Amino acid sequence: MKENLFSYGTLQSEAVQLNTFGTILEGHPDVLIGYKLTLLKIKDEAVIALSEMTHHKNIMYTGSRSGEISGMVFIITENELKQADKYEEASDYKRIRVELKSGKTAWVFIADNILK
């Protein structure tokens, strides 16, 4: 079974995709509505080296229709979704289901401390 995964951050990087999934993912642009971007400092040196970033993008729910986050929707397998879970759990991200501007539903990762 295939799953939609919306990425607004490091999972869009080909280097991260190759390291995480062993392949480059196919995707298309879409927009997440009702959220805004925030930044979280990356603590894992291996993730910094791989992504070449010092901060992860994160999303925060606002409920405002004016809040939009552009990103990519990747169509992935259940196994690839588990691999994404493993990659993101190192940064304390959890996966939630959202509806995108296109009307599609997709999984997206959000920092766990935002949910508490």
N, C-alpha and C positions, 0 to 999 in steps of 0.2 A: 504494500500500500504506500502511496506517495503522500507526503506532507508538504505544506507551504511553510517556509521559514522566512520571516522578515528580518533583514539585517540593516542596521543603521550605523554600524561600526566596523570593528576589526574583521568580522567574518566576510566582509566584502573584499579583503585583501587576498590576492592570488596566493601569496606566500603562506598566509594563515590557512587558506583552503587546502593547499597541497599538504601542509603539515598535519592538518586535522583530519581530512577526508581522503588524502592520497590522490585527489583529482581537483580540477577546477570546476566549480559548480556553474550550471546554467541558470540564468535568472532574468528578471525584467523589473524595471522601475515601478514603484508604487509609493503610496503615501500613507502614513499613520496619522490619524486625526485625533485630537483631544489630548495630546501629550506635548511636552516640551523637552528639549535636550538639557542635560546637566553633565558635569564631568566628575569622574572619580579617579583618584590617583592609582596607578598600577603599582602593586607591591611586588609582584613576581618578576624577577630579573629575566627569566627565560621568555616570558610574554613580552616584555619590553624589547628584548633583542629580536624576537620574531616579528612583532608588529611595527617596530621602530616608532612606538608611541609611548609617552610617559603617562597619559591619562586615557581611560576608557570613556567613551560616550555612554551616557545612561539616559533613560527616559523617565519622566515623572508625569503621572496622570494629572491633567488640569480640568478635563471635562469641557473645555472651551473648544468649539468648532473652529476657532481661528488658529488653534495650535496645530501645526503640521510638521511632520518629520519625514523627509524624503529618504528613501532607501531602496533596497533591492529585495525582491521575493525570489527565493530559491526553491525549486521543487526538488525535494530530497526523499530518500528512502527512510524507513523507520530506523535502520542501522545508522545512517548518517545523522539522524536526529539524536540518537544516543551518543554519537561521537561529539556532536555540538554540545550536548549536556555536559560531557566530561571536560571539554575545553572551557566552557563558561563557568563551571563550578569552582574552578581555581580562583575566580574573581568574585565568588559569592553571588553569582547571578542565578536567578530562577527563571523558568520558562512559563509564560502565560499565553493564553489565546486571545487574539484581538481581531477586530474587523478593520479592514483597510478601506481606503477611499474607493478603490475599485469594486468594493462589495465582497471581496474574497476574505476568508478567514485565514489566519496564519498564526504560527507560534512566533513569539518574540521573547528576548531575554531582557530582564530588568533586575537591577541590583536588589538582592534579598532584603537589605536594610530599608529600602524604600517601601516594601510591603508591610513592614512591622509597625 
